[in-house]
């Protein structure tokens, strides 16, 4: 919970940085105290005993001696409290209305620029209504903006719906006490003072102070970040300095009960619970701007400044040439038109379309983007700080080895005997296995609280519950358990081919299939044990063979779980019967309670040599990062009517027979190692951030290739491993214990974060937040994963917050930028690759799109400043920007990656999407090349008809318009009609050359480094886009009805050759540029050509 304190601290007074001034210490101390008051200062119930709690909540009528017979609130009292305090519901995140969400899409610099261009076109039309084309331009621009905003609105609305709400953490009903009786209560109607039961498989409905507890284990990862279930108690905190989070006697709203049961009094409801306060704070966080958004805003500023500068220069020159006459006309044609012409009208729509395409492609790879533009930042990630459980591993605890009979047996226990087992009945299987494996599997099955999940349909579906003949031991009286709690039932499906159920076939129908499907519930370690035994025996039939008559649940102080059983067919002789004590727990604890070791030859005295064999095996498993559970048993005779009791101690407490050990681990995901290797090749640092023991974390890290196979770890025992922060300088990895992080100096952080891969073990969410902050201080772009409520600060702080879609809390999903739908680390790497590809393709798209700006602006400058006939009308410009240019530009989103995209290091944080090198390429090299070709094609039409350039210059004011007088050049006379026909052909020539040159240019832009010959033409979408372009050119230039609207006419056929010449020049320039970049990357003049 310290992570939340850091977050609150940031909200109260900013993030704490290095203490450079003495005065800052006192300020930070005050902030820390304020945070403490805000988080745990309102809690004091954890310090109170039952008597004090009864005095604090008199209406709850708590029975101090026997809490389960407390009276609770009356219905009337609960109703009054409900009216005063409101329902026990988390306030949902503030939802923006559809209208506001839609209007917010317009607050984008690109759309603002297009709207401004549309308004200017409208102003031009108002000032000069004789030219309605400007009105059409304005309408088209407004339609484009609205259409693109609708598309963005749809995508963002879909993202909002996917991550909406916190409801999955809230149960709908619970068992409680009111009116002196147990009854089912609606959780949204719970009030402070209500008495509620917490039982296995249920979520805690509010913040509850426990007053009676029986082996309660809560999984609180969504609240506290603790991955392992935690033992809870009803005892008050012994130290008044302990916070409510350290006392383990307050169950927080949203926690999941893994085992045991408890009774408690509700002390906080709704938004006043810990999760409610964190959730509300999460929704108030300001949205961070992605790097793509910042880049595009910077580019829009550049375009605006360029357009205003160019328009001002053109207006000034025009005014000077015209001797400051007709300033209004000069302002319209020399200022406003130039500004509109500078706006890349099609680029915003192209980028939005590309982002949508990429977002949907990412969704197919299980990476869901809450904001479209975050993927660009994702591609720039230099550090991935990933959780271990469920992300790098399968989140599926598995038995990897059994140690018994002084030998280690990896894998399944029935590998050698499976063929025989499949042909035998369940009752005979254990007899076929070597001793002491049958006894070991029996203890693994019976001394186990995991259950078969009856919600999964199978041909034969059984609830696996141990039989019981008496109520289990409880340290305090709780609610009486009904017979259904221990009832064993068998359900048969009603299928057409169903036959009579035969127990001897149960193993093939249930055990192997159920184990494969993982249809078990309970503590992950116990589930793993049950799944393992289900591969050999029918766990239900085995459990049905015993009645559990006494049980002591596991807790962290005892470190063992004990049951006493008797066979269902046990014979009673003279009032006595045979009982079997079964116990499992920490091997180093159990072995001290044992005097014998089970072997094939029978029990042997547990001497020093056997203990040494045990210790070697135990340390071996520990060094491999395995969790180890020991098993023992003892058979004894006692009176059939014996009521075993902890207080009386009338059961065997020593002299057990040690049966063996099971080694468990959460295996790494199959594709994790490959993903880690890809990160190494891509220059991305991978940090494992886990709450596990350093040895466990290091073992998984070695298996996935994150760490080298270090002898330092292999040769030391689990408890003797020494973790160093800045030692082993020659290695590119490190293993760090979380408790050492707050004390590191800036220099130590520098040395540590210089490592390529780091395992942070025994970390808390506060440590995760600290790691993110320290990385960002050093210029890293950090992607961090999280699934709990208190991961929200780190997810918010990181450049890219990645929430887990399967196990992640809704609070984490709200705080994150990306939701990983399969919780798989490999999907993160795929996302980074997609981000890099998108960044590269966006650069190509912008380089391609900006190239046609000069060819569109130059006709206006030639017409206004040099008096040439207008070479490109406004509608022609729009048709190029919004029709001809868009299909090829959008097709670049489908361009495959260059071969080195995941072989090169991440780009620097200060790298620009639209840098000066890209602008220089598009505006100067490619732009002027295409403009030159267009101008020559334009002039060639006039030359074709015998009109010289000297006669053409400064002729637009008197000729080439409606009502123009005859024009003479080189002895040829051209009437008004003929003039307009020739000008239309010249405009068509310019149009054809722009579009066709860009088709050639498109293939030059498919790579930035690699030769087009090596990359090849693999983008079929691009091919179709070029074909579409050709069809559109023919539509705009050669279709009679469209010619009239566009102001074009079929030109001489030779004009098509100019675009070919432009293509040759662009090809030669780009291939030379790419060759120099590949072979002389460090030469300064060559770096000028990189973009």
N, C-alpha and C positions, 0 to 999 in steps of 0.2 A: 504493500500500500504506500510505500514511500514514493513511488512514482507519481501517485496522485498528489502527494505533498509538493513535489517539484512542479507539477502542473498548476496547482493552486498558487504556488509562489510566483509562477510566471504571470498568472492572472492578476495577482495582487500588486506585484511591483516589478515584473520583468524577470527574465532568466538570470540566474546567478552566474557571473563570470569570474575570472581570476581576480583575486583580492589584491588590487594594486594600491589601494588607499586604506589607511587604518579606519577611516570613517565608515567604510562600506561594511565592516564587520558588524557593527552595531545595527545597521539598517537590515542586514541579512538576518541577524538574530531576531529582530522584531518581526520580520516577515515569516521566519520559521515558526515563531510562537503563534503568529496569527493563523498560519496553516494548521498547526497542531490543534488550536482551538476549533477551527472550522471542521476538521476531520473527526478527531476523537474527543475533543473537549466537551462536546455535548453528550457524550456517553459517560455514565458513571455506574450504570447498572452492573457492569462486570466486576465491580469491587464489592458488591453487596452479597450477603448470604441470604438464605431463604427467609429468615425472620425479617430481615430488612426489606426484602422484596415484598413480603406480605404487607408490611407497613406502608411501602411506597404505592402498592396497588391494592388498597383495601377492598375494592369492589370485586377483585378477582377471587377473593376468599381462598387463598392458597393454603393448603394443608401442609404445614412445615414437615411433619413426620412422614406422611404418606401423600405425596403430591398428586398421585393418580386419582385420589378420591376428593380432590379439590372441587369446589362448587362452580367456580367461574362466574362470568358476568351473567346477569339476567338479560332476557331479550329486550326489555325496556331500556336498561342501561346501555346495552350495545347500540340500540337505535338512536338514543340521545347522543352518544359519542360519534356515531356515523354522521349525524346531521352537523355536528360541530367540526369534525376533522375532515370530512369528505371520504370518498372511497379509496380503498387501498389499490390504487392504480398508478402506474408510472405515466407522467404527463408525456404524451407522444411528442416527437420532435415537431417543431413549428413547420407546418406545411404551407408552402407558397401556393397561392391560387393559380389556376391554369392561365388566367389572363396575365397575372403578374409575371409568371414564368415565361410566357410567350413574349411579353414586352421586354423582359430582361435580355432576350436574345438579340435585341437591336443595339444593346450597349456593347458593341464590338467595334473596334476602330475601323475595321475593314468595311463593315456595314455603314458606319457613320460616313466614311469616305464616299461610298457609292450613293448614299442618300444625298450628300452634299453635291455630288456630281449631277444627280437627278434634279435637284433644286436649281442648280446653275443652268441646266438645260431648259428648265421651265422658265427661268428668268429671261434667258435668251429668246425663247419663243414669245414671251410677253412683250419684250422690247422690240422684237422683229417678227410679228405674226405672219409675215409673208412666207416664212420658211417653216412649215409645219413639221419638218423632220425633227427639229429639236424637241417638239412635244412628244413625238413617238419615242425618241431616245429616253426622255424622262419617264414615260410610262413603262418602258421596258426595264429600266433600271429599278424602278419601284417594285415591279413584279418579281424581278430576280431576288431582291432583298427579302421580300415577304416569303417567297418560296423557300429560300435557304434558311430563313429563321424558323419556318414551320418544320423543316427537316431537323434542325438542331433542337427545337422544342420537343419533337417526337422522341428523339434519342435520349434527351435528358429526362423526359417524363418516364420513359421506360426504365432508366437507371434508378430513378427515385422509387419506383414501385418495387424494384427488386430488393432494395435494402431498407425498406420502410419498417418502422416499428421496433419495439423491444418486447413484443408479446411472447416470444418463445421462452423467455426466462420466467414468465408468470404462470403458475398453475391456476386451474380454474376452481378447484375445490380442495378442501383438506378436512381432516378429522380434528374436532376440537371439543371443548367442554363448555357448555352453557346450561344454565338452569339445573346444575348438579347432575347432568347426564351427558354422555358422549353423543355427538351428533355431527353430521356432515355440514360444514360451513362453506359458504361461498367466499373465496379469497378476496374478492373485491369489496366484501362487506366486513372484513376483519377490522378491528379497532384496537387501539392501545389498551392492554389489559386482558385481551382474549387469551385463553389457554389453548394451545394447539399441539397436536402430535406431529412428530417428524418420523417418517418410517422409510425403510429401504425402497428405493425406486421412485421416490417423490422429491419434488423441489421444495425448498423452504419458501413459504408464502410471504414472509415479512422478516424484518430483523427481530429475532427471537432470543431472549435470555433464557438459557436452559435451566430448569429446576430439577430435572430428573433425567438420567442418562444411562443407557445400557449399550455399551460398545458402539457408540455412534461414530460413524466415519462420514465425513462430508468431502465431496469433490468441489473445491472452491476456485478452480482456475479462472472462471469468468469474473470473479471478484478480486481475488488476491494474487492471482498468477501462480499459485501452487499447483503443480501438475499432479502430484500424488494426493490420494485421499488423506485427510488429516483427522486424527483422533480428537474428539471433543469431550468436554467434561462439564459437570454442573457446579464444580467447585468455584468459589470466588477467587479472584486474582490475589496471590499472596503478597505481591508487591504493588503498592499504590502507584508506583511509577510505570507499571505495565499499561500499555494502551489496550483498547478493546480488541485490537487486531492481534495482540500477542497473548491474550488471556484464554482463547479457545473455549469460551463459554457463551459466546453470542453467535448464533447461526445467522448468517446474512441472507437477505432476500436473494433468491436466484441460485443459491448453492444446491447441489444435488446430493441426496443421501445415498451413499453406496452401501452402507451396512449399518446394522443396529437400529435403535429407535430412541426417541427422547420426547420429553414433554417440556414445553417452555411457555413463557409469557411474552406476548407481543409488546415490544417497546418502541418500534418505529414502523410506520406504514407509508406506502406511496412514495412520493418524491422526497420524503424525509429519511428514507432508508439510504444506506450507503450507495447502492447501485442507482437509486433515483437521483441522488445529488450528482453523481458522476455523469449519469446519462444527460441530465439537464445541462451540465457544464459543457459536455461534448457538443450539444446542438448549438451552443452559443459561440463556438469558435469561428473566427473569421475564415472565409475561404482563401486558400493560398492560390496565387496565380502560377500557372504552369510556365515553363520556360518557352514553350511554343507561343503562348499568348503574349509573353513579353517580347519575343522576337518579332511577332507580327505587328505589335504596336510600334516597335522601333522602326520596322519597315514602312508602316503607314506614315509615321512622322517623316521619314526620308522622302517618300513619294510626295507628301504635302509640301515639304520645303522645296523639293525639286520643281514641282508644278508651279508653285507661286513664283519661284525665281525665274523659271523659264517664261512664264506668262508676263511677268513684269518686264523682262528684257525685251521680249517680242513687242509688247505694248509700247515701250519707250522708243524702240527703233521705228516702229510703225508711225508713231506720233511725230517723230522727227522727220521721217521721210515725207509724210503728208503735210509737213509744216503746221502741225497741230490743228488741222481742219478735220471735221467729221470725227470727233473724239468718241462719240457714242458708238459709231460703227466700228471704230478701231477697238474699243473696249470689248464689244461683243465678239468680233472675229479674231482679235489679237490677244485677248486676255482670258475671257470665259471659255472660249472654245479650246484654247491651249490647255487650260486646267482640266477640262473634261477629257481631252485626248490623252493626258498623262495618267489617268486612272486606269489600272488594269481591270476592266469590268468583269472579266471572266475568272480572274484568279481567286477571289473569295469563294465563288461557287465551286471551283475546281478543288480547292483545299478542303472545303466542307464535304464534298462528295468523296474525296480520297479518305478522309478520316472516318467517314461512315463505313466505307468498304473495309478499312483495316479493322475497325471495331468489331464488325460482324465476323471477320476472319479470325480475330482474336477470341471471340466467344466460342468458336468451334474448337479452339485449343484450350478451353476452360479458363480463360482469362477475361473477366468481365470488367469493362472500363466504366467507371461512374461518370467521368468526363472524357470526351473524345480526345482532347489535346494532351492528356497526361501521358499518352504512349510515347510521345517524343522525349519527354524527360526520362521515361523508363529506359529508353534506348541508350541514354547517356550515363546510366548507373555505373559507378566505379566500385561500390561496395554493396554487397548483399548481406544484411544481418538477419539470419534465418533461425527460426525455432528448430529444434531437433524433432520433437515428437510430432508425428503426423505429417511433417513437411519433408524432412530428410529420411524419416522412417515411416513404417506402414501404420503406426498407431495400433498395432495388433500384437500384444504380448504373446510370445510363442515359447514353448519349451524346446530348447535346442539340444540338451544333453541330460542323461540320467547317469548318476554315479551310484552304483550298488555292487555288492560282492567284490569290493576293492577295485573295480574297473569302471572306466568311463564308456558309456554307450551313446554316441551321437545319433541324432535322427529319430525315426519312429521305432517303437519297441517291437513291432511285429514284422520287420522287414524280412527276416529269414523264415518266418512262420506264417506269413499272410495267406499263402495258398491253402495251408492246412486250416487256418482259422476260418476262412470263408466257408468251409464245408462242415464246420462244427457248430453246435448249439452254444449259446452264450454261457450256459451254466458250466460247460466243460472247458472254456477257454483258459481260465486262470490255472486250471490243473495242468495245462500243457506248457506253461511258461516256467522257466527256471527259477528256483528260489533265490532270493526273496522278492522277485519282481511281482508276483501276485499280491503279497502283503503290501508292497510299496504302492501299487496301483490302487489297492483297496483304500488305503489311508488317503491317497490323493483324491479319491472320489467321495468318500464319506465325510472326512474332516474338511469339508469344502462347502461354502455357502452359495456358490454360483448355481444358476438355474438354467434349464433349457427354456429358450424364449418361445412361449406358446403362440405368439402372434404370427409366427412364420408357418405357412401351411406346408404340411408334408403328408404323405400317404398315411403314416402313423404318427400322430403328434402326441407327445407326452410331456407333461409338466414334471420335471425332475426335482422331486422334493424328498428329503430324507424323512423316513418314518420316525415318529416320536411317540413315546408312551407317557411322557410327563412334560410339564412346562419347564422350559429352560431356565437355568439359574439367572437371576437378576439381582443386582446389588440393591435396587430399590423397587418397591412394588410399582408396576406400570399397569397399563390396561391389559385385561386378560385376553389371551389369544384364543381364538375359536379353533374348533377342530379343522376347519377348512384351511388354516394356516399350514397344516401338516398333512393334508389329505393328498393322496396319490391318485391321480386319475389318468385314464387312457381314453383318447378320443379316436374314433374311426371315421374316416371320410366316407361320404356316401357317393361312391363312384360306380360306374357301370360295371367295371371289372373287379370290384372289391370282393374280397373273400374273407372268410373267418380269420380273425387275428390270431396269429400263432407266435408266441413269445420267442421261439427259437429262431425265427426269421427276422427278429427285430434288429439284429446287428447290421444286416445289410441294408435294411430300409431306413434306419434312423441314425445309428452311430456314425458310420463313415460319411454319409451324406450330410448329417447335421454338423459334424466336425468340419467338413469342407465348407459349408455355408456360414460357419461361425454363428449359429443360432443360440448363443448363450448370453446371459446377462449376469452382472455382478462385478466384483472386484476384478480388474484386468488380470492380475496374477492368478487368481482362483479360476477365472474363465480359461486361462491358458492351460492350467492343470487338467481341468475337466475336458477340454477339447482334446488334449493329448491322450487321456485314458479312453475317450470315446472312440479312438481309432482302433482300440483293441477289444474293449468290452462294451456291453450295453450298460451305460451308467445308471439308467433307471432301474434295471433289474438288479444291479449290484447294490444300489441304495435300498431297494425294496427288501434286500436280504437282512437289513439291520434296522433296529429301532434305536434312535438316539435318545438316551435317557438323561443325559447331563451334558452341559456345554459351558465352556468358558471362552468368550470371544477374544480375538487378538486385540492387544493394544501395544502402544509403543514402549511402555515400561516393561511389560512381561516379555514381549517379543515372541509369543507363541499363541496358538489356538488349539484348544483341547476339547475332545468329545469322548464320552463313554457310551459304548454301544453294546447291544446284545443281539445275537441272531434271532430272527423272527421264529425260528423253529428250535430255539434253545430249550433244552430239557432241564427240568427242576428236580433236583435230588435232595430230599430232606430239607426243602425250603431254600436251597441254595442253587445258584445258576452261574454260568460263566459269562463274564463281561470282558470286553476288549476296549482298552484305552488307546485312543489314536491321537497323536499330537503332531503338529507341524509348526515350523517357525524358523528363527535364525539358527543356522547350523551350529555356530560357535556357542550358542546358549544351550541347544538341545544336547549336544554331545557331552556337556558337563552333567546332564541329568541321566545319561545312559551308562550302563555297565557292560553292555554287550553290543556286538556288531553282527548283524545277520549276514550269513554267507550261504553258499550252496550246500556246504557240508554241515550247516546248522549254526546256531549262535556261537560266537567266540568271545572270549573275554576281551574287553576293549582295553588293551595294554598300550604302552607308549608307542610301539611300532605301528599299531593300527591307527592310533591318533595322528601319527606323523603322515601316514598315507592319506588320512582324511584332510589334514591341514594342507598338504601339497595339492590335492584336488580342489579344495576350497579356494586356495590362493590362485590356482590356475584359472578357475572360472572368474574370480574377481579381477584378475589382470586382463581378462578378455572382455571386461565390462558387463558380465552377466550378473543378474540378480539370482541369488542362490537361496533355496528353501530346503530345509532338512525335514526328515520324517522319521518318526519312531512310534513304537507301539508296546503295549504290555497286556497280556492276558491274565486275568485274576478271577477268583471265585468270591462271591459275596452273596448275602441274603437277597432273594429276589425282590423283596420289598424295600431295599435300601434306598433312602433318599439322599443322594450325594449332595454335599454342601461345601462351599468354599470356607465358610466360617468354621465348620467342624473339621474340615480337612480329612474327611473320611473316604479318600480316594488315593491311589498310588501317586506319589509326587516325585519319585525317583526310581532308579534301577530299571529304566526303560531299555528296550532293544533298538539300537539305531539301524534303520532300514536303508537309508540312502539319501541322496540329494537330487534335486532337480534344478538345472540351470535355465534361466529364462532371459529373454531379451526381446526388445522391440526391433525386429530386423529392418535394415535399411531398405528403402525402395529400390526396386531393380534398376531404375533408370537414374538414380541419384549419382552414382559414380560417373556415368557418362556426362551428366550435366555439370558436375564439378570439374571434369576435365575440360569441357567446353569453356567454362568460366576462366580456367587457367590460361587457355589459349587465347581468350579474348581480353586478358589483362584485367579481369574483374576480381577483386578481393572478395573472398567468402568468409564470413564470420559465423560460427555456430554459437548461438546464445541459448543456453539451456539451464534449467535448474537442477540437472542431474549432477551426480558425483563426477569429478574430473576423470576418473578412470573409465567410467561408463561412457562419458562423452567422447573421450579419446579413442576408445575402442570402436565406436560407430564412425568417428572421423577417419580412422585408419581404413576401415572397410570401404568407405566411399571415396577414399583417395584424398581427403582433405589434409591429412597429416601423413608424414612418412612413417615407415615401420620402425619406430625408435626403440632401441634396446633399453633406453632409460625407463620406458613404461613397462616393457615386457618382463624385466628382471626384478621388479619390485612388487611387493604385495599391495593389495587394495588399500590398506590403511597406511602404508609407508610411502606412497607416491609423493614426490615433492614437485610442486608446481612452481615454475619460475616465470617471472614477468619479462625480464629483459636479458636473461641468460641465453646461451646457445645462439650467439649472434650470427653464426654461419648458417643457421636454418632460416627458412622463409616462413616458418609457422611458429606458433606459441600456444601454450595452454595456460589460462589465467583463471584464478579463483576470484569469484565476484567480490568477496569481501575485501580484496586488495585494491579494487578500482578506485574507491573514493580517496584513498591516500596517495595516489600517483601524482607525481609532479608533471609539469608540462613537458619536460625533457623525456621523462619516462613514457608519457603518452606518445611523444614523437617517435621514440624507438619502438614502442609496441605497435603502433598503427602503421609503421613502415613494413611490417610483416605482411606477406601475401595472404596467409590464412591463419585465423586465430580461433581457438575454442575457448569461449567464455563459459565456465562451469559455475554451478551454484549461484546463479545470478537471479536478481529480482527485477521486476519491471522498472524500478528506479535505475538499476544498472543499465538496462536496455536504453533508456532515455539518455543516460550519461554517455553511453557509447555513440549514439546517434549525434549528440551535440559535439563531442570531441572530434568525430570524423568530419562533420560539417565545418568546424573551425579550421580544418586542414584542407579545405577545398574539395572534399569528397562529395559525390552525389550519391546519397544513401537510399537504398530500398530496404525497408524493414518489414518483417512479417509479424503478425500478432493475431490472437484470437480471443483474449480476455478483455473484460471491461477496463482493467487498469493498464492494458496495452495502448489505450487510446492516446495518451500523451505522446508516446513514441511514434505512433502511426501519424499523428497530426504533425509532429515536429519533422519527421523524415521528409525527404524530397518526394519519395514515393511510398505511401503506406499501403501495404498489401494485407488484407484481411482474409482469413480462412473461411471459405464458403460453407464447409460441412460442419466443423466444430466451432466456428467463430461465433461470438456473441453478436447481437445486433448492434450493440454499442460500438464494437470494433469495426463492424462493417460501415457504420455511419461515419466513423472517423477516418476510414481508409479512402484511398483514391482508386484502388483496384481490389476486386474480390476474386480470389482464387477458388474456382468452383470445385476443384478436385483436391485441394490442399497439397498439391504436389510441387516440390522444388523444381522439378524439370519444367513445369509450366512457367515458372518465373523466368528461367533461362530462355524458353521459347518467346516469352513476352519481350525480353531484352533484345533478342534477335529481330523480332518484328519491329521494335522501336528503332533499332539501328537501321533496318531496311527502310522504315518509313521516313526517317530523317534523311537518308541518302536519296530516296525517291522524291521527297519534297524539295530537296535542293535541285534535283534534276528538273522537277516540274517548274520551279520558279525560274531557273536558268532558261528553260524552254519558253516559258510564258513571257518573261520580260524582254525577250529578244524582239518580239514584234512591236514593242512600244515605239521605238524610233521609226520603223517603217510607217507607223500610223500617225506620228506627230509630224514627220518631215513634209508630207503633202500640205499641211496647214501652214507650216513655216514658209515653204516655197511659194504658196499662193499669197500669203499675207505680206512677206518681205520682198520677194523677187517677182511677184506678179505672174507666176506660172498658173495655168489653168488647174483647178482643183483636181488632184489625182485620186482622192479617196473621199467619198461622202460619209456623213455621220452614220447612215444606215449600213454602209459597207463596213465601217469600223466595228459597229455592233455585231454584224453578222460574222465577222472574223473572230471577235472576242468571245461571243456567246454561242456560236455554232461551230465554226470551223476549228477553232483552237481547243475547245473543251474536250472532245472525244480523245484526241491524242494525249492531252495533258492528263486526263483522268486515267488513261490506260497505263501511265507510268506507275500508278499505284500497284499494278499487277506485275511490274517488272521484277524478275528474280534478282537475288542478291549477287553482287560481285563475289568472286571466289574468296576474297580475303575479309569479308565483312565480320566474321567472328574469329579472325586470326589476327586482328589488329587491336591495339588498346583503345579504351573508350576515349571519346573526344573530350577536350578540356572544358571545364565549366564556363570559361569565358569565350568559347568558340561561338561563332555567330551562324545562324541559319542563313541569313542574308548578309554576308560580309562584303567588304569592299571588293574583294577579288571576284566574287560572283557577279556583283554589279558591273565591275569593269568588263568581265567577259560578256555579259548579256548586252550591255549598252554599247560597249566600244567594239569588241572583236566581232561577236556574232551579229549584234544589232546593226552596226555600220556595214557589215558585209551584205546582209540581207537588204538593207536600205539602198546600197549601191546597185545591187542587182535589180531592185524594183525601179529605181530611177532610170537605169539604162533601158529596161523593158518599156517603161513609160515613154522615154524619148524616142525609142525605136519606132513606135507607132507614128509619131509626128514625122520622123525621118522617112518613114515608109510612104507618107503622103507629100514629101518634099518640103516640109516645114523645118526651118533651121532653129537652133536654140536661141540665136540672137534675136530673131523675130518673135520667138515665143515668150521671152522674158518681158515682164511688165505689160503683158497684153490682156491680163484678166479683167482689168477695170473697164475695158471697152468692148471686148470680144468674149466669145465662148459662153454667152448667156442669151436668154430670151430677149429679142429685140435688138440684138447686136448687129452692127453694120458688117459689110463684107470684109474679110480678112485676106491680106495678100502676103505671100512669102515665096521668094525664088521664082517669081513670075506666075505662081499659081494663086487663083482667087477662090475663096471658100465662102459660101453663103452662110447665113445664120444656122440653117438646118444642118448643113454639112459640118460646120464647126462643132455643133453639139454632138453629132454622131462620132466624129473623130475623138472628142474629149471623152465620150462614153467608152470608146474602144481603148483609149489610153488608161482610163480608170480600171477597166477590166484587166488590162495587162498588169497594172500594179497589183490588183487583187490576186490574180493568178500567181504572180511571182512571190508574193508574201506567203500564201498558203502552201504552195509547192516547195518553197525553200524551207518552210517550217517542217514539212513532211520529211525532207532529207535531214534536217536538223534534229528531229525527234530521235532518230537512230544514233546520232552522234551523242545525244544526252543519255542514252541508256546505260552508259558506264562513265565513271569519273576518273578511273585509273587504268582499267584493263582495256585492251584493244577490242574493238568491235568484232574482229575476226576470231578472237579467243572466246568472247562472251557469246557470240552468235545471236541469231534472232529467235528467241524462245518465247516471246510474248505475243501470243496469237491475238489477244485483245488489242494490242498495238497495231497489228496488221489490219484487223477489222476497222480500227479507228482511222487508219490512213485511207482505206477504201471509202469509208464514210466521208472523209474530207474531199476526196475526188468527186464523189457524187454531189456534195454540197457546192463545190466550185462550179460544176456544170449546171447545177440548179440556179445559182446566182448570176452566172455569166451568160448562159446559152438558152435559158428558158424565157420566151418572149414576154409573158405576163410578169415575171419576176424582174426582167430587165428594166421594164418601165418603172417599177418601184425602186429598184436599186440604182438606177441611172447608169446602167452598163450596156454594152453591146459587144457582140462577138468580135474579138480582135484578130489580127493576122496570126496565122499559126506559128510564126517564128518566135512569138513571145514566150512560148513554153520552154525554149532553150535556155533562157536566162536563169531560170530556177535551177536547171541542171548545172550551169556554171557556178552558181552560188553553192550548190551541194558539194561540188568538187573542192571548192576553196575551204568550206567548213570541214570537210572530211580530212583534207591535208593538214589543216591547222590543228584539229582536235587529235588526230592520230600522232602528230609530232609532239603535241603537248603531253599526251598520256605517256608516250615513250620516254620523254625527258623526266617526267615525274617518277616513273618506275625505275629508271636507271640512275638518275642524278637527283634524288629527292632532297638532298641537303644543300644543293647549290642555291644561292639566294635568288638569282634571276629565275630559276625554275619554280621556286616557291611562289613567285608572283602569279604563276599560271594555275595554281591549285585553287579549287573552290569546292 
